Amino acid sequence: MALAALGQLFKFARDTQDLYKLHETVKATIMALDSRLRAVEDRLTRLEAEQGQVVSEAKSAATGAATMIASAVIADAVTRVTRIEEGLSRLSDRHGMLAVAGDRALRKAAPLGEFGISG
């Protein structure tokens, strides 16, 4: 009987030792996971900070592109209006005063006398 009790005591001691080893393994695994999780958190924090910088740079690039496009459109419009004015000026020089299609409508809408101009 004493032998059986002693066997159970040794079995309990081995089970306790195995449980302690398992506990150490689980603890090491949890520590490794915690370390990896902290590394991921750090990366995420850096990415969030860089995202703000990327957004501001993208806004600046979009503003610059919009400005360039608007400038090109305005320059093109000015060039076209200037060419039209030069063409009208050349035609007026050759054929005397040239009535533009909208002149009659303008005279009907606002006679020159209202502005102190005789015409």
C-alpha positions as CSV (number, residue, x, y, z in Angstrom):
1,M,0.0,0.0,0.0
2,A,2.8,2.3,0.8
3,L,4.3,1.5,-2.6
4,A,1.1,2.4,-4.4
5,A,0.9,5.7,-2.5
6,L,4.6,6.4,-3.4
7,G,3.9,5.6,-7.1
8,Q,0.9,8.0,-7.1
9,L,3.1,10.7,-5.5
10,F,5.8,10.2,-8.2
11,K,3.1,10.3,-10.9
12,F,1.7,13.5,-9.4
13,A,5.2,15.0,-9.3
14,R,5.8,14.1,-13.0
15,D,2.4,15.5,-14.0
16,T,3.2,18.7,-12.1
17,Q,6.6,18.9,-13.8
18,D,5.0,18.4,-17.2
19,L,2.4,21.1,-16.4
20,Y,5.2,23.5,-15.4
21,K,7.1,22.8,-18.7
22,L,3.9,23.4,-20.6
23,H,3.3,26.6,-18.7
24,E,6.8,27.8,-19.6
25,T,6.2,27.0,-23.3
26,V,2.9,28.8,-23.3
27,K,4.5,31.8,-21.5
28,A,7.3,32.0,-24.1
29,T,4.8,31.7,-27.0
30,I,2.7,34.5,-25.5
31,M,5.7,36.7,-25.0
32,A,6.8,36.1,-28.6
33,L,3.2,37.0,-29.8
34,D,3.2,40.1,-27.6
35,S,6.5,41.2,-29.1
36,R,5.2,40.7,-32.7
37,L,2.0,42.5,-31.8
38,R,3.9,45.5,-30.5
39,A,6.0,45.5,-33.7
40,V,2.8,45.6,-35.8
41,E,1.3,48.4,-33.6
42,D,4.5,50.4,-34.1
43,R,4.3,49.9,-37.9
44,L,0.7,50.8,-37.9
45,T,1.4,54.0,-36.0
46,R,4.2,54.9,-38.5
47,L,1.9,54.2,-41.4
48,E,-0.9,56.4,-40.0
49,A,1.6,59.2,-39.6
50,E,2.9,58.7,-43.2
51,Q,-0.7,58.5,-44.5
52,G,-1.3,62.1,-43.3
53,Q,1.9,63.2,-45.2
54,V,0.8,61.3,-48.3
55,V,-2.6,62.9,-48.3
56,S,-1.2,66.4,-47.9
57,E,1.3,65.8,-50.7
58,A,-1.5,64.5,-52.9
59,K,-3.6,67.6,-52.2
60,S,-0.6,69.8,-53.1
61,A,0.0,67.9,-56.3
62,A,-3.7,68.1,-57.3
63,T,-3.7,71.8,-56.6
64,G,-0.6,72.3,-58.7
65,A,-2.1,70.3,-61.6
66,A,-5.4,72.2,-61.4
67,T,-3.5,75.5,-61.5
68,M,-1.5,74.4,-64.5
69,I,-4.6,73.2,-66.4
70,A,-6.5,76.5,-65.6
71,S,-3.5,78.5,-66.7
72,A,-3.3,76.6,-69.9
73,V,-7.0,77.0,-70.6
74,I,-6.9,80.8,-69.8
75,A,-3.8,81.3,-72.0
76,D,-5.5,79.4,-74.9
77,A,-8.6,81.5,-74.5
78,V,-6.6,84.7,-74.5
79,T,-4.7,83.6,-77.6
80,R,-7.9,82.8,-79.4
81,V,-9.6,86.1,-78.4
82,T,-6.5,88.0,-79.5
83,R,-6.4,86.3,-82.9
84,I,-10.1,87.0,-83.4
85,E,-9.6,90.7,-82.5
86,E,-6.6,90.9,-84.8
87,G,-8.7,89.3,-87.6
88,L,-11.5,91.8,-87.0
89,S,-9.1,94.6,-87.0
90,R,-7.6,93.5,-90.3
91,L,-11.0,93.2,-91.8
92,S,-12.0,96.6,-90.5
93,D,-8.9,98.1,-92.0
94,R,-9.6,96.6,-95.4
95,H,-13.3,97.2,-95.6
96,G,-13.9,100.2,-93.4
97,M,-16.0,99.8,-90.3
98,L,-17.2,96.2,-90.1
99,A,-20.4,95.6,-88.2
100,V,-20.2,92.6,-85.9
101,A,-23.3,90.4,-85.8
102,G,-24.1,91.4,-82.2
103,D,-23.8,95.2,-82.8
104,R,-27.5,95.6,-84.0
105,A,-28.8,93.7,-81.0
106,L,-26.6,95.8,-78.7
107,R,-27.8,99.1,-80.2
108,K,-31.4,98.0,-79.8
109,A,-30.8,96.9,-76.2
110,A,-28.8,100.0,-75.1
111,P,-28.8,103.0,-77.5
112,L,-25.5,104.9,-77.4
113,G,-27.3,108.1,-76.4
114,E,-28.0,106.7,-73.0
115,F,-24.3,106.7,-72.3
116,G,-23.7,110.2,-73.5
117,I,-22.3,108.9,-76.9
118,S,-23.7,110.1,-80.1
119,G,-23.7,107.4,-82.8
